[in-house]
Amino acid sequence: MSFDSTVHAKAIEIAKLSYQMTAAAGSGHPTTAASLAHIVAILMYQHMRYEPANPSHPLSDRLVLSEGHACPIVYAACADLGVMIGKTKEQWRPMTREDAMSLRALNSVVDGHPNPCEGFPFFDAATGSLGQGLSIAAGLAAAARVNGIDKRIFCIIGDGESREGQIWEAVDFIKDHRLTAVCPIFNCNHLAQSEAVSAQQTPAVLTAKLQAAGYEVLVVDGHQPSAIQEALSTHAQRMHDPAANPVAIVAKTVKGWGSASQQGDGHHGKPAEGDALAKALAELDATAQQLGAMVDMAMKIGLMSAEKPRAKERSAVMSFSDALKQFGLESARQKGKLATRRAYGVALRALGLANPDVVALDADVKNSTFAEMFSKDPKLADRFFECRIAEQNMVSVAAGLSAGRMIPFASTFAKFFVRAYDQIEMAINSGANLKMVGSHAGISLAADGPSQMSLPDMAWFRAFSSMKGHNGHPGCYLLQPSDAVQAYALTLAMAEHDGPCYMRTLRPDVEFLYTDEDKFQLGGHEVLVEGRDLLIVASGYMVHEANKALEKLDAQGIDATLVDLYSLPFDEEAILDLANENNGMILTLEDNYGGGIGSAVADIAAADGGGFTVKQMCVTKIPKSAREPDEIMAYCGLGVDQIVQQAMSLLELSAT
Amino acid sequence: MSFDSTVHAKAIEIAKLSYQMTAAAGSGHPTTAASLAHIVAILMYQHMRYEPANPSHPLSDRLVLSEGHACPIVYAACADLGVMIGKTKEQWRPMTREDAMSLRALNSVVDGHPNPCEGFPFFDAATGSLGQGLSIAAGLAAAARVNGIDKRIFCIIGDGESREGQIWEAVDFIKDHRLTAVCPIFNCNHLAQSEAVSAQQTPAVLTAKLQAAGYEVLVVDGHQPSAIQEALSTHAQRMHDPAANPVAIVAKTVKGWGSASQQGDGHHGKPAEGDALAKALAELDATAQQLGAMVDMAMKIGLMSAEKPRAKERSAVMSFSDALKQFGLESARQKGKLATRRAYGVALRALGLANPDVVALDADVKNSTFAEMFSKDPKLADRFFECRIAEQNMVSVAAGLSAGRMIPFASTFAKFFVRAYDQIEMAINSGANLKMVGSHAGISLAADGPSQMSLPDMAWFRAFSSMKGHNGHPGCYLLQPSDAVQAYALTLAMAEHDGPCYMRTLRPDVEFLYTDEDKFQLGGHEVLVEGRDLLIVASGYMVHEANKALEKLDAQGIDATLVDLYSLPFDEEAILDLANENNGMILTLEDNYGGGIGSAVADIAAADGGGFTVKQMCVTKIPKSAREPDEIMAYCGLGVDQIVQQAMSLLELSAT
């Protein structure tokens, strides 16, 4: 029984350290950690192919801890194995027991929940908001497939956690795309935070649900080393068998395993301290005795192969005009109009042809977002992932693809991205290089009504555009092109940038405002008209409304400046300079709820204290259906005449 | 076959009108509508118990159209049956064919997707963002149970739509709570928007998944009237059998049923116009001929019973002090500190005892949000719904409970509400009377790290606090109490208000700032200290930080005003007046990302143009774990000394 005794010994060793580090932290989840002691011990000491000296090696197997609060057990193993930690490769050093004891301290890289960006490269993504890990694992497996790397992705999911619908979106996605490199392990320790898990998440019901989804399910005692090892080996055999179904492991475990005093209700998220700690540790020692636990077998970890991932050649991306020609869309030039969403499709395809790291995802609206221009190109089809109507999974899969060194572009209606805002925030916390393109933004799609319109998204993403991510860049760039040329250029700019970006595209065709010669950049803006009486700041569809308003204002003798503020954040000084050249009078236009461009301009004006006046026009009531964009614009107070009226009243003039 | 021939006749009649109204609108989803023609015809002409003259009657069966884009088929039936439409009961009139033909017009109550608030009381909730309807149906069934009303809730879900994880959260919730009054009907028409539905959403796989979840599944031909009727009758029998499992219907249907030219790919969301319309209608006429369709049987609809819902007595809610006494928490008074999240639990329980319409929901963190004070009271337990770790379902269930005339309070960590932002927006669009309480808000929980911290939520909810809902109230009130007394009072105020509210509560105990005598209201604020040099605006935890800063500023000879701005929206003039009394100098404090209170104040200052200067302090980088709140505050630049420093530099002074 040398395998069993060795695993028992390591399991108990890391369980004990989990209790000690959480006691030192004064918070944390040692009993959840203990329920995973054997599974993590086998994975990290015996089964996974990875190098403690290079935990982020692209060829190594990965472990995604979806139930992030169990992290002490992984930290404990890493401390024992001397897995490298540190914010940058230059700062890497082997993790020590002292590091483990610094859990949750301000100056520690051992954070309360997994986060590679805080200095823990063994992990690929920040977890802790439940239900997201299996999707990330699927993304890692998809990236490995695209890169021709044979590796395995283990994902540990809690039983209570498996109530999250996203877990089942991921289960379907893995089956759809045969991502058999993913090995989902459900940790059924029976106790959730506030009570026992639902009868809908018992091992038996989870097994039935997984089987219904087309999985081969292996139910094991999660504290029986050989049984766990056998199940993991079965996964290893099945994953390359084209006839086999995906394999999932359902592990029956005990919360607080090995120490009776820590079992049962009331121990979730509560470290054992003082006498309780001593008792828990003594009980684990006794359990070790009883099981004859001892390390009498060699460790087996290490990389599976030394092969390097394929070298991949990038080439220059063709110009917008060339792309229109090549993709048979030149008629748009004659027509003088093209929807920015279609320009995104053109750009995505051109980008994909030039950059083998670009992958695309969509949620069954690729014929509306025009991601289908990418998916329909035979040269690109194997880098497209149809995610069906499951936006949360799509975003987390994209985060996983990013962790797998790809540049993922995910698209759906801007409204439906709201579904995945928690996943987007966790991806930003993970340092994911995520590109999101939300179509049918604002109210200009009219007829479909508010269930399809994105209205608070500007406020949400502005919160991230105004803070900094781990790499010092804005947490997320918020882009809204006003014409097809700009949409094309900004799509390319997103790919060049290392960090999250969100671009809003429009349903209706809009006139061309720019040419191939115009240059656009993240953080940029464009002065379309220079005046002296009033600064109008707009983006997207509202730039076209503003252009119409400018003519009418001119007839009233008002000489207005028009800025296409297509990016947040932006050059604040430049905008204030323009305002100063216009008597400090600013009118902002946006066809979404407040908290977007108008507030961004108001923030810098109010911070300056220079006596600027900022009048904001935005959507202030719930829109409805209308057959034409003009109708809904007027209904929401954003019609051309209403813009003129507001401009006049801001300047305290009345129309003549 | 009089039943079949009658149903065929009605099905074809409403299918034809669906084509005609979408053609008139120039957009819409007639082929999806046609796939539901028989199911909707049987429900609305034969099976449901409701009154066209009073479609929102509390005793009537309900139909939730989760795949909202199929609404033309329901509109068509309502036009034929003269179901009442209109924004208010005073404006109600029987729907006509002309109304149907006004689909999606600006001045029409027949909106592009279902929405009761636009004047269609037959529906209970706005749908169109997919995957939410089954949760709403569960909420309606839960409300009926609480009110002792025997009614049925039919819910139609698309096959492609059933990829959304929320559908499976709802499936588990219905089983957990035995809400057998819900009859889920899966419309398997095989074609999604951009391609055929996944192999994971075929009738066979959906059946297996539902059976795995503990359902009795009836698979029927969705165009065979007797088969549909029999399945619906089976549901009617089973729903009162305590031994029976919940029943679900899986209907195999044809997208574009009855007109061959409209079947197959490429017809999703595309109305047939001109010759194509004529052809589709002719094909439906031929189908009618062939099936011998004719109305030769009486309509059967009408209310099941005339019984009135129970009258329910409300009483006055006890005072905070009395509640502390009665619930054994008086020690908090001596301690001088209490967490606002605990005060919420006290208020929720006191409120529940006084108001039988109040119901509560939580997502397995009730012992952290303190919703357990409600769930553990035997007098209230039957009005508590444990939703497990599935936030999307919780919010939509709450919206359904609201549509069932209850006042739902839903709680989880503020961070985890992000998961349900799309559901929250749809609830706001539905006019739901939804109360949300997000605990562990901001960064003061420290040790757990950013995966548990709510940081962009202020920006998101501010977008809704700055627009108006259908009833003219703010789309959502955004509340953040700074002490337990205020948290108690605001919880009561939320219950009194008709409309959505979101309240943030804090993890740590905080000192009492107020007494039972202090009054608080939605839209209010409190001046805690009156000075003349500087206006400091804060809420929640930052009020306590500001208090500490005030002492240090006083030592520097700075006489600052402190406002506890616990509500958005707020009295803008009053805040500007205070600013004017402080030389126009404003410092805002918040422990979340930007776009919240600071931007709200900057908006009004910049709009006024009176030369105010607004310095915003907020979280500008991704937080991490720290063992103490003070540590993470300082890490994020929000420590007391940093506040003092910023105040000094704003006043262009240097500390002495």
Interface residues (C-beta under 8 A of the other chain):
Chain A: A25 G26 S27 G28 G68 L103 R104 A105 L106 S108 D111 G112 H113 N115 C117 E118 A126 T127 G128 S129 L130 G131 G160 E161 R163 E164 G165 Q166 I167 W168 E169 D172 K175 D176 A192 Q193 S194 E195 V197 S198 A199 Q200 Q201 V205 A208 K209 Q211 A212 A213 G214 D362 D364 V365 K366 N367 S368 E372 E386 R388 I389 A390 Q392 N393 K415 F416 V418 R419 Y421 D422 E425 M426 I428 N429 A447 D448 G449 P450 S451 Q452 L455 P456 M458 A459 W460 R462 A463 F464 S466 M467 K468 G469 H470 G475 G584 I586 Y593 G594 G595 G598 S599 V601 A602 D603 A605 A606 A607 D608 G609 G610 G611 F612 T613 V614 K615 Q616 V619 T620 K621 I622 K624 S625 A626 R627 E631 I632 Y635
Chain B: A25 G26 S27 G28 G68 L103 R104 A105 L106 S108 D111 G112 H113 N115 C117 E118 A126 T127 G128 S129 L130 G131 G160 E161 R163 E164 G165 Q166 I167 W168 E169 D172 K175 D176 A192 Q193 S194 E195 V197 S198 A199 Q200 Q201 V205 A208 K209 Q211 A212 A213 G214 D362 D364 V365 K366 N367 S368 E372 E386 R388 I389 A390 Q392 N393 K415 F416 V418 R419 Y421 D422 E425 M426 I428 N429 A447 D448 G449 P450 S451 Q452 L455 P456 M458 A459 W460 R462 A463 F464 S466 M467 K468 G469 H470 G475 G584 I586 Y593 G594 G595 G598 S599 V601 A602 D603 A605 A606 A607 D608 G609 G610 G611 F612 T613 V614 K615 Q616 V619 T620 K621 I622 K624 S625 A626 R627 E631 I632 Y635
